[in-house]
Amino acid sequence: MSLASWFRWNEPPNRISQRNPTEMVVETLMMELSWQMKQAEKQQRERENQYRKMKTGVDYGWLVSYPKHSYDISPGERLQLEDMCSKIHPSYCGPVILRFRQVIAEYEPEAQEVSRLFRSVLQEAAEKIKEEEEAKKLARQWNTKNRTSLSLTTFKSRSRISPFISDIKTISEDVERGTQPNRRVWSMPEFRNTK
């Protein structure tokens, strides 16, 4: 652990809570990437040692001294990945890390392949976030549209029932004019009591 990271983890709680959530997501995801790259290098060295041991029959692993962290991504790629991390909502940070670890366990990549897998996991998460946001947006539009159309429907139905706008003849109008009302046509025959 470097001195800078030691200070970062040992900051007082009030200072940590004042940090921007996006910065914390970027830092957390990039730390995960760095750790996974170190793990991939370590496993790669172990595989090479196993291969040498099988080939020669002698274990020279204790003689070899490896640098602590030999592979690193370029500054340009780091900036791109940090930009992609900044688009991840804090609530997705944990699921992204779990998915990344799952992909690493599945593929057992070499150190230089880890950043490519990390990029694909970030893209997958960004697409999922975008889909969910679009679904929420459509749901809001649908709810707004339904409320609007319902109020218009209610208004239209009220205007149809209103007697002042209606052209429907009523019996009271016929009585007032002194005319006989038109005979109504029923859908069922009239049953008259013939006694």
KOLNU-984817 format. One record per residue: residue in three letters; x, y, z of N, C-alpha, C in turn. Coordinates in nm, 4 decimals. Layout:
<pts>
  aa   n_east  n_north     n_up  ca_east ca_north    ca_up   c_east  c_north     c_up
 Ala        X        Y        Z        X        Y        Z        X        Y        Z
...
</pts>
This chain:
<pts>
  aa   n_east  n_north     n_up  ca_east ca_north    ca_up   c_east  c_north     c_up
 Met   0.0855  -0.1176   0.0000   0.0000   0.0000   0.0000   0.0893   0.1229   0.0000
 Ser   0.0626   0.2144  -0.0932   0.1452   0.3346  -0.0999   0.1081   0.4298   0.0124
 Leu   0.1949   0.5263   0.0370   0.1729   0.6230   0.1430   0.0481   0.7066   0.1155
 Ala   0.0273   0.7451  -0.0130  -0.0901   0.8258  -0.0492  -0.2194   0.7496  -0.0234
 Ser  -0.2222   0.6213  -0.0607  -0.3445   0.5437  -0.0378  -0.3660   0.5183   0.1111
 Trp  -0.2547   0.5042   0.1881  -0.2679   0.4860   0.3320  -0.3350   0.6070   0.3949
 Phe  -0.2913   0.7284   0.3537  -0.3525   0.8510   0.4055  -0.4982   0.8607   0.3632
 Arg  -0.5271   0.8195   0.2403  -0.6643   0.8280   0.1894  -0.7581   0.7409   0.2722
 Trp  -0.7144   0.6184   0.3046  -0.8001   0.5283   0.3813  -0.8070   0.5675   0.5282
 Asn  -0.7096   0.6451   0.5763  -0.7089   0.6846   0.7165  -0.7545   0.8293   0.7363
 Glu  -0.8259   0.8843   0.6374  -0.8790   1.0200   0.6530  -0.9902   1.0190   0.7571
 Pro  -1.0105   1.1333   0.8238  -1.1239   1.1396   0.9173  -1.2549   1.1225   0.8397
 Pro  -1.3575   1.0618   0.9022  -1.4833   1.0335   0.8319  -1.5503   1.1568   0.7714
 Asn  -1.5431   1.2737   0.8400  -1.6104   1.3916   0.7842  -1.5464   1.4371   0.6538
 Arg  -1.4170   1.4171   0.6381  -1.3503   1.4556   0.5141  -1.3899   1.3621   0.3994
 Ile  -1.4040   1.2332   0.4293  -1.4440   1.1368   0.3278  -1.5855   1.1669   0.2799
 Ser  -1.6763   1.1988   0.3721  -1.8156   1.2205   0.3356  -1.8343   1.3455   0.2496
 Gln  -1.7379   1.4388   0.2530  -1.7495   1.5615   0.1733  -1.7087   1.5392   0.0284
 Arg  -1.6528   1.4246  -0.0032  -1.6070   1.3992  -0.1394  -1.7241   1.3723  -0.2315
 Asn  -1.7048   1.4041  -0.3563  -1.8055   1.3855  -0.4598  -1.8290   1.2357  -0.4816
 Pro  -1.9571   1.1898  -0.4850  -1.9843   1.0469  -0.5073  -1.9259   0.9948  -0.6392
 Thr  -1.9267   1.0782  -0.7429  -1.8709   1.0360  -0.8721  -1.7218   1.0086  -0.8596
 Glu  -1.6499   1.0951  -0.7877  -1.5061   1.0750  -0.7667  -1.4805   0.9457  -0.6909
 Met  -1.5661   0.9177  -0.5932  -1.5487   0.7963  -0.5136  -1.5726   0.6722  -0.5993
 Val  -1.6724   0.6791  -0.6896  -1.6997   0.5666  -0.7796  -1.5796   0.5437  -0.8714
 Val  -1.5289   0.6520  -0.9314  -1.4139   0.6410  -1.0223  -1.2953   0.5808  -0.9491
 Glu  -1.2668   0.6334  -0.8307  -1.1519   0.5850  -0.7549  -1.1676   0.4378  -0.7161
 Thr  -1.2878   0.4004  -0.6721  -1.3125   0.2617  -0.6312  -1.2968   0.1663  -0.7488
 Leu  -1.3564   0.2014  -0.8622  -1.3491   0.1134  -0.9796  -1.2063   0.1035  -1.0335
 Met  -1.1347   0.2149  -1.0345  -0.9964   0.2119  -1.0838  -0.9057   0.1336  -0.9887
 Met  -0.9329   0.1407  -0.8583  -0.8565   0.0610  -0.7629  -0.8826  -0.0879  -0.7865
 Glu  -1.0069  -0.1217  -0.8186  -1.0402  -0.2617  -0.8487  -0.9660  -0.3083  -0.9733
 Leu  -0.9625  -0.2226  -1.0754  -0.8888  -0.2561  -1.1980  -0.7420  -0.2816  -1.1671
 Ser  -0.6810  -0.1918  -1.0908  -0.5395  -0.2045  -1.0557  -0.5137  -0.3347  -0.9793
 Trp  -0.6013  -0.3654  -0.8841  -0.5842  -0.4873  -0.8049  -0.5977  -0.6115  -0.8926
 Gln  -0.6952  -0.6111  -0.9829  -0.7156  -0.7266  -1.0711  -0.5974  -0.7445  -1.1669
 Met  -0.5369  -0.6332  -1.2091  -0.4195  -0.6424  -1.2962  -0.3023  -0.7049  -1.2196
 Lys  -0.2851  -0.6641  -1.0950  -0.1782  -0.7231  -1.0131  -0.2017  -0.8723  -0.9917
 Gln  -0.3263  -0.9089  -0.9656  -0.3598  -1.0497  -0.9463  -0.3343  -1.1303  -1.0733
 Ala  -0.3692  -1.0717  -1.1884  -0.3468  -1.1406  -1.3161  -0.1979  -1.1623  -1.3398
 Glu  -0.1162  -1.0614  -1.3069   0.0297  -1.0757  -1.3205   0.0823  -1.1867  -1.2295
 Lys   0.0320  -1.1877  -1.1087   0.0764  -1.2888  -1.0115   0.0422  -1.4292  -1.0622
 Gln  -0.0801  -1.4465  -1.1107  -0.1206  -1.5776  -1.1623  -0.0415  -1.6155  -1.2870
 Gln  -0.0115  -1.5144  -1.3697   0.0685  -1.5401  -1.4898   0.2076  -1.5897  -1.4514
 Arg   0.2692  -1.5280  -1.3501   0.4008  -1.5716  -1.3031   0.3946  -1.7134  -1.2469
 Glu   0.2874  -1.7421  -1.1726   0.2726  -1.8764  -1.1166   0.2595  -1.9813  -1.2273
 Arg   0.1849  -1.9462  -1.3322   0.1702  -2.0399  -1.4453   0.3048  -2.0627  -1.5143
 Glu   0.3826  -1.9529  -1.5300   0.5156  -1.9652  -1.5924   0.6075  -2.0522  -1.5069
 Asn   0.6026  -2.0331  -1.3747   0.6839  -2.1151  -1.2836   0.6457  -2.2621  -1.2933
 Gln   0.5161  -2.2887  -1.2978   0.4679  -2.4269  -1.3098   0.5171  -2.4890  -1.4400
 Tyr   0.5120  -2.4096  -1.5464   0.5562  -2.4601  -1.6772   0.7055  -2.4928  -1.6740
 Arg   0.7875  -2.4008  -1.6171   0.9320  -2.4240  -1.6073   0.9636  -2.5465  -1.5215
 Lys   0.8879  -2.5581  -1.4133   0.9091  -2.6693  -1.3210   0.8783  -2.8023  -1.3905
 Met   0.7698  -2.8049  -1.4683   0.7337  -2.9266  -1.5412   0.8366  -2.9571  -1.6496
 Lys   0.8886  -2.8518  -1.7136   0.9825  -2.8695  -1.8244   1.1195  -2.9156  -1.7744
 Thr   1.1705  -2.8547  -1.6675   1.3059  -2.8859  -1.6196   1.3074  -2.9836  -1.5028
 Gly   1.1949  -2.9903  -1.4323   1.1899  -3.0772  -1.3149   1.2475  -3.0121  -1.1913
 Val   1.2929  -2.8860  -1.2036   1.3524  -2.8147  -1.0893   1.2787  -2.6829  -1.0720
 Asp   1.2548  -2.6441  -0.9462   1.1863  -2.5185  -0.9164   1.2889  -2.4095  -0.8886
 Tyr   1.3012  -2.3153  -0.9851   1.3916  -2.2012  -0.9659   1.3139  -2.0756  -0.9270
 Gly   1.1868  -2.0900  -0.8924   1.1014  -1.9748  -0.8599   1.1551  -1.8905  -0.7462
 Trp   1.2201  -1.9519  -0.6519   1.2721  -1.8771  -0.5373   1.3911  -1.7898  -0.5752
 Leu   1.4555  -1.8181  -0.6902   1.5680  -1.7372  -0.7361   1.5238  -1.6119  -0.8121
 Val   1.4054  -1.6211  -0.8735   1.3604  -1.5123  -0.9603   1.2963  -1.4036  -0.8756
 Ser   1.3362  -1.2793  -0.9000   1.2710  -1.1671  -0.8319   1.1922  -1.0880  -0.9371
 Tyr   1.0642  -1.0752  -0.9108   0.9754  -1.0049  -1.0047   0.9485  -0.8640  -0.9549
 Pro   0.9301  -0.7699  -1.0475   0.8876  -0.6365  -1.0031   0.7471  -0.6466  -0.9434
 Lys   0.7168  -0.5574  -0.8505   0.5868  -0.5648  -0.7836   0.4714  -0.5487  -0.8820
 His   0.4863  -0.4553  -0.9740   0.3773  -0.4309  -1.0691   0.4393  -0.3865  -1.2005
 Ser   0.4561  -0.4791  -1.2931   0.5285  -0.4460  -1.4156   0.4384  -0.3904  -1.5258
 Tyr   0.3149  -0.4410  -1.5390   0.2284  -0.3948  -1.6476   0.1383  -0.2826  -1.5988
 Asp   0.1280  -0.1779  -1.6791   0.0378  -0.0675  -1.6463  -0.0254  -0.0177  -1.7750
 Ile  -0.1431   0.0385  -1.7651  -0.2111   0.0900  -1.8844  -0.1578   0.2283  -1.9181
 Ser  -0.1764   0.2684  -2.0426  -0.1257   0.3991  -2.0864  -0.2099   0.5111  -2.0242
 Pro  -0.1504   0.6323  -2.0129  -0.2266   0.7445  -1.9556  -0.3550   0.7744  -2.0338
 Gly  -0.3495   0.7621  -2.1662  -0.4693   0.7872  -2.2480  -0.5801   0.6878  -2.2178
 Glu  -0.5418   0.5600  -2.2084  -0.6409   0.4564  -2.1766  -0.6951   0.4760  -2.0356
 Arg  -0.6081   0.5150  -1.9429  -0.6521   0.5412  -1.8055  -0.7576   0.6523  -1.8027
 Leu  -0.7337   0.7601  -1.8784  -0.8304   0.8707  -1.8828  -0.9638   0.8249  -1.9416
 Gln  -0.9584   0.7441  -2.0472  -1.0817   0.6919  -2.1071  -1.1594   0.6070  -2.0072
 Leu  -1.0882   0.5199  -1.9370  -1.1545   0.4330  -1.8395  -1.2111   0.5146  -1.7227
 Glu  -1.1382   0.6154  -1.6785  -1.1888   0.7013  -1.5714  -1.3141   0.7754  -1.6161
 Asp  -1.3156   0.8194  -1.7429  -1.4340   0.8865  -1.7972  -1.5532   0.7904  -1.7993
 Met  -1.5285   0.6670  -1.8400  -1.6358   0.5668  -1.8408  -1.6842   0.5381  -1.6985
 Cys  -1.5917   0.5323  -1.6037  -1.6288   0.5081  -1.4638  -1.7152   0.6225  -1.4088
 Ser  -1.6868   0.7449  -1.4536  -1.7624   0.8609  -1.4028  -1.9087   0.8568  -1.4451
 Lys  -1.9398   0.7774  -1.5471  -2.0788   0.7669  -1.5938  -2.1568   0.6581  -1.5192
 Ile  -2.0895   0.5858  -1.4320  -2.1548   0.4801  -1.3543  -2.2163   0.5417  -1.2290
 His  -2.3452   0.5189  -1.2107  -2.4160   0.5708  -1.0931  -2.3633   0.4988  -0.9683
 Pro  -2.3511   0.5699  -0.8551  -2.2986   0.5060  -0.7343  -2.3692   0.3756  -0.6957
 Ser  -2.4992   0.3657  -0.7229  -2.5712   0.2424  -0.6866  -2.5292   0.1234  -0.7724
 Tyr  -2.4630   0.1488  -0.8863  -2.4169   0.0412  -0.9735  -2.2720   0.0025  -0.9481
 Cys  -2.2035   0.0749  -0.8605  -2.0609   0.0503  -0.8377  -2.0368  -0.0931  -0.7897
 Gly  -2.1100  -0.1375  -0.6894  -2.0949  -0.2732  -0.6377  -2.1241  -0.3799  -0.7423
 Pro  -2.2409  -0.3710  -0.8115  -2.2690  -0.4696  -0.9168  -2.1646  -0.4722  -1.0286
 Val  -2.1069  -0.3562  -1.0627  -2.0031  -0.3523  -1.1666  -1.8797  -0.4288  -1.1200
 Ile  -1.8416  -0.4079  -0.9942  -1.7245  -0.4791  -0.9392  -1.7500  -0.6300  -0.9376
 Leu  -1.8694  -0.6689  -0.8943  -1.9019  -0.8128  -0.8914  -1.8992  -0.8727  -1.0312
 Arg  -1.9546  -0.8007  -1.1281  -1.9558  -0.8502  -1.2660  -1.8126  -0.8612  -1.3196
 Phe  -1.7297  -0.7610  -1.2896  -1.5898  -0.7609  -1.3339  -1.5155  -0.8809  -1.2760
 Arg  -1.5358  -0.9069  -1.1474  -1.4704  -1.0220  -1.0840  -1.5178  -1.1538  -1.1447
 Gln  -1.6469  -1.1588  -1.1785  -1.7025  -1.2784  -1.2411  -1.6372  -1.3030  -1.3776
 Val  -1.6229  -1.1952  -1.4561  -1.5614  -1.2062  -1.5890  -1.4151  -1.2476  -1.5762
 Ile  -1.3436  -1.1904  -1.4796  -1.2020  -1.2247  -1.4570  -1.1897  -1.3729  -1.4211
 Ala  -1.2762  -1.4204  -1.3321  -1.2716  -1.5611  -1.2909  -1.3037  -1.6528  -1.4086
 Glu  -1.3936  -1.6073  -1.4948  -1.4350  -1.6890  -1.6092  -1.3247  -1.7002  -1.7142
 Tyr  -1.2579  -1.5883  -1.7456  -1.1602  -1.5865  -1.8545  -1.0161  -1.6094  -1.8098
 Glu  -0.9839  -1.5855  -1.6827  -0.8466  -1.5932  -1.6314  -0.7502  -1.5239  -1.7276
 Pro  -0.7671  -1.3919  -1.7470  -0.6874  -1.3207  -1.8479  -0.5454  -1.2932  -1.8028
 Glu  -0.4612  -1.2590  -1.9004  -0.3273  -1.2092  -1.8686  -0.3419  -1.0617  -1.8333
 Ala  -0.2383  -1.0049  -1.7732  -0.2463  -0.8678  -1.7209  -0.2887  -0.7665  -1.8269
 Gln  -0.2356  -0.7790  -1.9486  -0.2673  -0.6810  -2.0524  -0.4105  -0.6927  -2.1051
 Glu  -0.4796  -0.8042  -2.0756  -0.6173  -0.8227  -2.1208  -0.7197  -0.7730  -2.0192
 Val  -0.6742  -0.7470  -1.8966  -0.7661  -0.7099  -1.7885  -0.8371  -0.5784  -1.8183
 Ser  -0.7637  -0.4788  -1.8691  -0.8258  -0.3479  -1.8947  -0.9322  -0.3586  -2.0044
 Arg  -0.9108  -0.4468  -2.1024  -1.0105  -0.4663  -2.2089  -1.1392  -0.5267  -2.1512
 Leu  -1.1241  -0.6230  -2.0618  -1.2408  -0.6829  -1.9971  -1.3128  -0.5809  -1.9090
 Phe  -1.2335  -0.4982  -1.8403  -1.2900  -0.3935  -1.7554  -1.3729  -0.2968  -1.8402
 Arg  -1.3191  -0.2583  -1.9552  -1.3897  -0.1682  -2.0466  -1.5237  -0.2295  -2.0909
 Ser  -1.5221  -0.3586  -2.1236  -1.6459  -0.4237  -2.1696  -1.7501  -0.4290  -2.0580
 Val  -1.7066  -0.4503  -1.9339  -1.7998  -0.4520  -1.8204  -1.8587  -0.3123  -1.7989
 Leu  -1.7750  -0.2093  -1.8113  -1.8248  -0.0714  -1.7966  -1.9252  -0.0369  -1.9066
 Gln  -1.8965  -0.0781  -2.0304  -1.9894  -0.0525  -2.1413  -2.1224  -0.1230  -2.1177
 Glu  -2.1144  -0.2467  -2.0720  -2.2355  -0.3241  -2.0420  -2.3191  -0.2532  -1.9355
 Ala  -2.2532  -0.2041  -1.8301  -2.3238  -0.1341  -1.7218  -2.3837  -0.0032  -1.7716
 Ala  -2.3081   0.0710  -1.8548  -2.3576   0.1984  -1.9072  -2.4819   0.1766  -1.9942
 Glu  -2.4809   0.0708  -2.0750  -2.5975   0.0396  -2.1587  -2.7181   0.0033  -2.0725
 Lys  -2.6948  -0.0728  -1.9677  -2.8035  -0.1111  -1.8778  -2.8621   0.0118  -1.8086
 Ile  -2.7750   0.1015  -1.7631  -2.8210   0.2246  -1.6978  -2.9040   0.3068  -1.7955
 Lys  -2.8555   0.3176  -1.9199  -2.9269   0.3947  -2.0222  -3.0650   0.3350  -2.0503
 Glu  -3.0716   0.2019  -2.0611  -3.2003   0.1346  -2.0847  -3.2978   0.1621  -1.9709
 Glu  -3.2476   0.1545  -1.8473  -3.3348   0.1781  -1.7319  -3.3834   0.3222  -1.7271
 Glu  -3.2959   0.4168  -1.7614  -3.3361   0.5573  -1.7636  -3.4420   0.5816  -1.8710
 Glu  -3.4244   0.5191  -1.9890  -3.5237   0.5343  -2.0955  -3.6567   0.4724  -2.0559
 Ala  -3.6524   0.3586  -1.9873  -3.7759   0.2947  -1.9403  -3.8476   0.3838  -1.8393
 Lys  -3.7709   0.4452  -1.7478  -3.8312   0.5367  -1.6503  -3.8913   0.6576  -1.7194
 Lys  -3.8201   0.7091  -1.8199  -3.8689   0.8250  -1.8947  -3.9999   0.7908  -1.9667
 Leu  -4.0035   0.6736  -2.0317  -4.1264   0.6308  -2.0991  -4.2406   0.6129  -2.0002
 Ala  -4.2101   0.5578  -1.8834  -4.3137   0.5392  -1.7807  -4.3685   0.6741  -1.7351
 Arg  -4.2795   0.7734  -1.7156  -4.3251   0.9072  -1.6761  -4.4115   0.9680  -1.7853
 Gln  -4.3676   0.9549  -1.9119  -4.4462   1.0088  -2.0234  -4.5813   0.9395  -2.0308
 Trp  -4.5821   0.8088  -2.0136  -4.7064   0.7321  -2.0195  -4.8021   0.7775  -1.9104
 Asn  -4.7514   0.7936  -1.7877  -4.8356   0.8382  -1.6766  -4.8898   0.9783  -1.7015
 Thr  -4.8068   1.0676  -1.7524  -4.8505   1.2037  -1.7823  -4.9550   1.2027  -1.8932
 Lys  -4.9300   1.1252  -1.9984  -5.0229   1.1160  -2.1107  -5.1563   1.0588  -2.0648
 Asn  -5.1524   0.9553  -1.9808  -5.2765   0.8957  -1.9311  -5.3570   0.9944  -1.8492
 Arg  -5.2902   1.0711  -1.7624  -5.3612   1.1696  -1.6822  -5.4249   1.2742  -1.7719
 Thr  -5.3515   1.3209  -1.8729  -5.4029   1.4227  -1.9638  -5.5203   1.3682  -2.0432
 Ser  -5.5058   1.2482  -2.1013  -5.6129   1.1929  -2.1835  -5.7347   1.1607  -2.0983
 Leu  -5.7148   1.1190  -1.9733  -5.8268   1.0904  -1.8854  -5.9046   1.2169  -1.8541
 Ser  -5.8328   1.3260  -1.8279  -5.9032   1.4515  -1.7982  -5.9768   1.5033  -1.9216
 Leu  -5.9182   1.4863  -2.0411  -5.9870   1.5276  -2.1636  -6.1097   1.4411  -2.1884
 Thr  -6.0982   1.3125  -2.1639  -6.2113   1.2217  -2.1822  -6.3247   1.2599  -2.0884
 Thr  -6.2922   1.2887  -1.9652  -6.3940   1.3283  -1.8682  -6.4611   1.4574  -1.9133
 Phe  -6.3829   1.5528  -1.9615  -6.4371   1.6802  -2.0074  -6.5299   1.6593  -2.1272
 Lys  -6.4858   1.5754  -2.2240  -6.5678   1.5494  -2.3428  -6.6976   1.4800  -2.3050
 Ser  -6.6927   1.3831  -2.2141  -6.8142   1.3112  -2.1770  -6.9111   1.4039  -2.1041
 Arg  -6.8603   1.4955  -2.0249  -6.9472   1.5916  -1.9569  -7.0156   1.6824  -2.0583
 Ser  -6.9418   1.7241  -2.1608  -7.0010   1.8143  -2.2592  -7.1091   1.7435  -2.3403
 Arg  -7.0970   1.6123  -2.3615  -7.1981   1.5377  -2.4361  -7.3264   1.5244  -2.3548
 Ile  -7.3137   1.5138  -2.2238  -7.4304   1.4938  -2.1393  -7.5044   1.6257  -2.1157
 Ser  -7.4370   1.7348  -2.1268  -7.4964   1.8651  -2.0971  -7.6217   1.8892  -2.1820
 Pro  -7.7365   1.9238  -2.1209  -7.8601   1.9430  -2.1979  -7.8577   2.0691  -2.2839
 Phe  -7.7725   2.1639  -2.2522  -7.7698   2.2887  -2.3282  -7.7042   2.2702  -2.4641
 Ile  -7.6149   2.1744  -2.4753  -7.5441   2.1522  -2.6006  -7.6126   2.0435  -2.6823
 Ser  -7.6935   1.9627  -2.6191  -7.7492   1.8437  -2.6824  -7.8603   1.8767  -2.7817
 Asp  -7.8679   1.7969  -2.8890  -7.9768   1.8071  -2.9867  -8.0800   1.6979  -2.9650
 Ile  -8.0744   1.6281  -2.8563  -8.1662   1.5176  -2.8292  -8.3003   1.5753  -2.7859
 Lys  -8.4073   1.5276  -2.8503  -8.5431   1.5705  -2.8145  -8.5846   1.4998  -2.6867
 Thr  -8.6494   1.5719  -2.5980  -8.6976   1.5113  -2.4743  -8.8497   1.5164  -2.4720
 Ile  -8.9107   1.4365  -2.3900  -9.0566   1.4328  -2.3784  -9.1077   1.5651  -2.3252
 Ser  -9.0348   1.6265  -2.2333  -9.0799   1.7545  -2.1761  -9.0890   1.8624  -2.2839
 Glu  -8.9973   1.8617  -2.3800  -9.0044   1.9595  -2.4897  -9.1315   1.9380  -2.5723
 Asp  -9.1666   1.8113  -2.5990  -9.2855   1.7797  -2.6768  -9.4118   1.8225  -2.6028
 Val  -9.4136   1.8002  -2.4716  -9.5305   1.8381  -2.3910  -9.5467   1.9885  -2.3928
 Glu  -9.4356   2.0619  -2.3798  -9.4421   2.2079  -2.3802  -9.4955   2.2608  -2.5121
 Arg  -9.4612   2.1959  -2.6226  -9.5077   2.2393  -2.7545  -9.6489   2.1876  -2.7849
 Gly  -9.6966   2.0926  -2.7065  -9.8299   2.0380  -2.7297  -9.8338   1.9329  -2.8378
 Thr  -9.7271   1.8741  -2.8725  -9.7247   1.7706  -2.9746  -9.7141   1.6347  -2.9088
 Gln  -9.7511   1.5350  -2.9837  -9.7409   1.3976  -2.9351  -9.5949   1.3505  -2.9488
 Pro  -9.5429   1.2868  -2.8484  -9.4065   1.2353  -2.8621  -9.4020   1.1224  -2.9639
 Asn  -9.2916   1.1114  -3.0303  -9.2738   1.0024  -3.1256  -9.2747   0.8704  -3.0512
 Arg  -9.3297   0.7718  -3.1210  -9.3331   0.6394  -3.0591  -9.1893   0.5856  -3.0500
 Arg  -9.1575   0.5363  -2.9322  -9.0232   0.4825  -2.9116  -9.0138   0.3432  -2.9696
 Val  -8.9009   0.3113  -3.0214  -8.8753   0.1784  -3.0736  -8.7917   0.1054  -2.9699
 Trp  -8.8420  -0.0080  -2.9270  -8.7727  -0.0861  -2.8260  -8.7014  -0.2023  -2.8911
 Ser  -8.5990  -0.2449  -2.8302  -8.5272  -0.3589  -2.8840  -8.5993  -0.4883  -2.8528
 Met  -8.6804  -0.4881  -2.7489  -8.7608  -0.6059  -2.7153  -8.9071  -0.5691  -2.7349
 Pro  -8.9924  -0.6656  -2.7703  -9.1342  -0.6321  -2.7894  -9.1981  -0.5847  -2.6589
 Glu  -9.2919  -0.4945  -2.6725  -9.3612  -0.4462  -2.5527  -9.4619  -0.5512  -2.5101
 Phe  -9.4677  -0.5789  -2.3842  -9.5660  -0.6734  -2.3316  -9.6734  -0.5913  -2.2609
 Arg  -9.7934  -0.6044  -2.3143  -9.9032  -0.5273  -2.2536  -9.9921  -0.6227  -2.1769
 Asn -10.0394  -0.5718  -2.0727 -10.1297  -0.6511  -1.9898 -10.2688  -0.6443  -2.0514
 Thr -10.3205  -0.7525  -2.1028 -10.4520  -0.7521  -2.1685 -10.5533  -0.8199  -2.0782
 Lys -10.6093  -0.7455  -1.9868 -10.7126  -0.7990  -1.8970 -10.8415  -0.7307  -1.9241
</pts>
